[in-house]
Amino acid sequence: MYVLTIDQRDSTNDVDRVPEFLGDLGAYPDVRFERSVGDEVQGVLQDPALVVDIALRALRNGHWYVGIGVGPGTLAPDASPREGSGAAFVAARRAVERAKSAASHVPVAVIAGSRERESIAACANAEAVLRLVGRLVQDRTEAQWRVVDALREKSGAATGQGAGRHGLQKLVAQELGISEQSVSRSVLRSGWQEEWAARPAVEMLLATAHRLTLENPGDEDPDPAGNRNHDQGRDENVGEA
């Protein structure tokens, strides 16, 4: 499984953004995320493509640290993510804490729930590519986002392909009241096509890491405290500055 632990940045000086973010995640009807502790949300996924999509959604506005744990875990059907346990949950906790230390860069980390070297390497590679894609996402201007959001909606929402089609760009230009040249420049400068070309690489690396952790269950990163999802006694604002 893939466990995402997503913690709000600088929450002591900001409004509580958890309700709004959980509302945004309503766009994924088969995905369950909940507030886990304080200003943090957590979810459990099986599809690496959804992991990438949700991680980039969180990185988009700069309000979140994103930790991704990859590996075995236990969660009963229809249970709350807070009731989960196992190596993937421990890895997600470690990942979000590492993302906080990378806050001056792109605050996302991917950690394997295993000590198996190939799994660790796959997670490190997934993290590196995800940070590159995350940089494209974070650096977009509001004007560029209006264009790429409209293009994604009109191209089927599930893929970045087709952004260069003249007819599609013309429709978006008309909808937004701008020129086709402006749409074309936004596509080029936003790195939208590069993002969608790179997403499958992140998905493949996550899937490879997941497979390797399951193939080496004896190498799991143990949870010495019998932790059921989050660290006992954890200060809700640890790492916030």
C-alpha positions as CSV (number, residue, x, y, z in Angstrom):
1,M,0.0,0.0,0.0
2,Y,0.9,3.7,-0.3
3,V,0.3,5.8,2.8
4,L,0.2,9.6,2.3
5,T,0.7,11.8,5.4
6,I,0.2,15.4,4.5
7,D,0.9,18.1,7.1
8,Q,0.1,21.8,6.8
9,R,3.0,24.2,6.6
10,D,3.3,27.1,9.1
11,S,0.0,26.2,10.7
12,T,0.6,28.2,13.8
13,N,0.5,31.4,11.7
14,D,-2.2,30.3,9.2
15,V,-5.8,29.3,9.1
16,D,-6.8,25.7,9.4
17,R,-6.6,24.5,5.8
18,V,-7.6,20.9,6.4
19,P,-11.3,21.2,5.7
20,E,-10.7,22.9,2.4
21,F,-8.1,20.4,1.4
22,L,-10.3,17.4,2.3
23,G,-13.0,19.1,0.2
24,D,-10.6,19.2,-2.7
25,L,-9.9,15.5,-2.3
26,G,-13.7,14.9,-2.8
27,A,-12.7,14.9,-6.5
28,Y,-11.5,11.4,-5.9
29,P,-14.7,9.5,-5.0
30,D,-12.9,6.2,-4.2
31,V,-10.2,7.7,-2.0
32,R,-10.6,8.2,1.7
33,F,-8.5,10.9,3.5
34,E,-9.2,12.0,7.0
35,R,-7.7,14.4,9.5
36,S,-5.3,12.3,11.5
37,V,-3.9,14.6,14.2
38,G,-3.8,18.4,14.4
39,D,-3.4,20.0,11.0
40,E,-2.5,16.8,9.3
41,V,-4.4,14.5,6.9
42,Q,-3.8,10.9,6.0
43,G,-5.0,8.5,3.3
44,V,-4.2,5.0,2.1
45,L,-4.0,4.3,-1.7
46,Q,-3.3,1.3,-3.9
47,D,-2.8,3.1,-7.2
48,P,0.5,4.9,-7.8
49,A,-1.1,7.2,-10.4
50,L,-3.4,8.5,-7.7
51,V,-0.5,8.9,-5.3
52,V,1.2,11.1,-7.8
53,D,-1.9,13.1,-8.7
54,I,-2.8,13.8,-5.0
55,A,0.8,14.6,-4.1
56,L,1.0,17.2,-6.9
57,R,-2.4,18.6,-5.9
58,A,-1.0,19.2,-2.4
59,L,2.2,20.7,-3.6
60,R,0.5,23.1,-6.0
61,N,-0.3,25.9,-3.6
62,G,2.7,25.5,-1.2
63,H,0.6,24.9,1.9
64,W,1.6,21.3,2.6
65,Y,4.4,18.9,3.4
66,V,3.9,15.6,1.7
67,G,5.2,12.3,3.0
68,I,4.7,9.0,1.1
69,G,5.3,5.7,2.7
70,V,5.5,2.6,0.5
71,G,5.2,-1.0,1.6
72,P,3.1,-3.4,3.7
73,G,0.5,-2.3,6.1
74,T,-2.7,-3.4,7.8
75,L,-6.0,-1.6,7.4
76,A,-9.4,-3.3,7.6
77,P,-11.9,-2.7,4.8
78,D,-13.9,0.6,5.3
79,A,-11.7,1.4,8.4
80,S,-10.4,4.9,9.1
81,P,-6.8,5.5,7.9
82,R,-6.1,6.3,11.6
83,E,-6.7,2.7,12.4
84,G,-3.9,1.4,10.1
85,S,-0.6,0.0,11.2
86,G,2.5,-1.4,9.7
87,A,5.7,-0.5,7.9
88,A,4.0,1.8,5.3
89,F,2.5,3.9,8.0
90,V,5.8,4.3,9.9
91,A,7.5,5.1,6.6
92,A,4.9,7.8,5.8
93,R,5.5,9.4,9.3
94,R,9.3,9.4,8.6
95,A,8.7,10.8,5.1
96,V,6.6,13.8,6.2
97,E,9.2,14.7,8.8
98,R,11.9,14.5,6.1
99,A,9.7,16.7,3.8
100,K,9.8,19.3,6.5
101,S,13.5,19.4,6.4
102,A,13.3,20.0,2.6
103,A,10.9,22.8,2.9
104,S,13.2,25.3,1.2
105,H,13.0,23.0,-1.8
106,V,10.0,20.9,-2.9
107,P,8.6,19.5,0.4
108,V,7.9,15.9,-0.6
109,A,9.6,12.7,0.5
110,V,9.2,9.1,-0.4
111,I,10.4,6.4,2.0
112,A,10.2,2.6,1.8
113,G,8.8,0.5,4.5
114,S,11.7,-1.9,4.1
115,R,15.4,-2.0,4.6
116,E,15.9,-3.8,1.2
117,R,18.4,-1.7,-0.8
118,E,16.6,-1.9,-4.1
119,S,13.3,-0.7,-2.6
120,I,15.1,2.2,-0.9
121,A,16.8,3.1,-4.2
122,A,13.4,3.0,-6.1
123,C,11.8,5.3,-3.5
124,A,14.8,7.7,-3.7
125,N,14.5,7.8,-7.4
126,A,10.7,8.3,-7.2
127,E,11.3,11.2,-4.8
128,A,13.8,12.8,-7.0
129,V,11.6,12.8,-10.1
130,L,8.5,13.8,-8.1
131,R,10.5,16.8,-6.8
132,L,11.4,17.8,-10.3
133,V,7.7,17.6,-11.4
134,G,6.7,19.3,-8.2
135,R,8.9,22.3,-9.1
136,L,7.1,22.7,-12.4
137,V,3.8,22.6,-10.5
138,Q,4.9,25.1,-7.8
139,D,6.4,27.6,-10.1
140,R,3.3,28.1,-12.3
141,T,1.7,31.5,-12.2
142,E,-2.1,31.9,-11.6
143,A,-2.5,32.8,-15.2
144,Q,-0.8,29.6,-16.3
145,W,-2.9,27.6,-14.0
146,R,-6.1,29.0,-15.5
147,V,-4.9,27.8,-18.9
148,V,-3.7,24.3,-17.9
149,D,-6.7,23.7,-15.7
150,A,-9.0,24.5,-18.6
151,L,-6.9,22.3,-21.0
152,R,-6.9,19.4,-18.6
153,E,-10.7,19.6,-18.2
154,K,-11.3,19.7,-21.9
155,S,-8.8,16.9,-22.7
156,G,-10.5,14.5,-20.3
157,A,-8.9,15.4,-17.0
158,A,-7.0,12.1,-16.8
159,T,-4.1,13.0,-19.1
160,G,-1.9,15.8,-20.2
161,Q,-1.9,14.7,-23.8
162,G,-3.5,16.9,-26.4
163,A,-2.4,20.2,-25.0
164,G,-0.8,21.2,-28.3
165,R,-3.9,20.6,-30.4
166,H,-4.9,23.7,-32.2
167,G,-8.6,23.1,-31.8
168,L,-8.4,22.5,-28.0
169,Q,-6.2,25.6,-27.5
170,K,-8.7,27.7,-29.5
171,L,-11.6,26.6,-27.3
172,V,-9.7,27.4,-24.1
173,A,-8.7,30.8,-25.5
174,Q,-12.3,31.6,-26.3
175,E,-13.4,30.4,-22.9
176,L,-10.8,32.5,-21.0
177,G,-11.1,35.5,-23.3
178,I,-7.5,35.5,-24.3
179,S,-5.5,34.9,-27.5
180,E,-4.5,31.5,-28.8
181,Q,-0.9,32.8,-28.6
182,S,-1.3,33.4,-24.9
183,V,-2.6,29.9,-24.4
184,S,0.3,28.4,-26.4
185,R,2.8,30.5,-24.4
186,S,1.2,29.3,-21.1
187,V,1.5,25.7,-22.1
188,L,5.1,26.1,-23.1
189,R,6.2,28.1,-20.0
190,S,4.2,26.1,-17.5
191,G,6.0,22.8,-18.3
192,W,2.6,21.1,-18.5
193,Q,3.5,18.6,-21.2
194,E,6.8,17.9,-19.5
195,E,4.9,17.2,-16.3
196,W,2.6,14.6,-17.9
197,A,5.5,13.0,-19.7
198,A,7.3,12.5,-16.4
199,R,4.3,11.3,-14.3
200,P,4.5,7.7,-15.6
201,A,8.2,7.5,-14.6
202,V,7.2,8.4,-11.0
203,E,4.4,5.9,-11.1
204,M,6.7,3.1,-12.4
205,L,9.3,3.8,-9.6
206,L,6.6,3.8,-6.9
207,A,5.2,0.5,-8.2
208,T,8.6,-1.0,-8.4
209,A,9.4,0.1,-4.8
210,H,6.0,-1.3,-3.7
211,R,6.7,-4.7,-5.3
212,L,10.1,-4.9,-3.8
213,T,8.9,-4.2,-0.3
214,L,6.3,-6.9,-0.5
215,E,8.8,-9.4,-1.9
216,N,11.1,-8.8,1.1
217,P,8.7,-8.9,4.1
218,G,11.5,-10.0,6.4
219,D,13.2,-6.7,5.9
220,E,10.3,-4.5,7.0
221,D,11.1,-1.4,9.0
222,P,9.6,-2.4,12.3
223,D,7.4,-0.3,14.5
224,P,8.9,-0.7,17.9
225,A,6.2,1.1,19.7
226,G,3.4,-1.0,18.2
227,N,2.3,2.3,16.6
228,R,-1.2,2.3,15.1
229,N,-0.7,5.0,12.5
230,H,0.9,8.0,14.3
231,D,3.5,8.6,16.9
232,Q,2.2,8.6,20.4
233,G,2.6,11.9,22.2
234,R,3.5,13.7,19.0
235,D,3.3,17.4,19.3
236,E,0.8,18.6,16.7
237,N,3.1,21.4,15.6
238,V,6.4,19.6,15.5
239,G,8.4,20.9,12.6
240,E,6.3,24.0,12.1
241,A,8.1,27.3,12.0
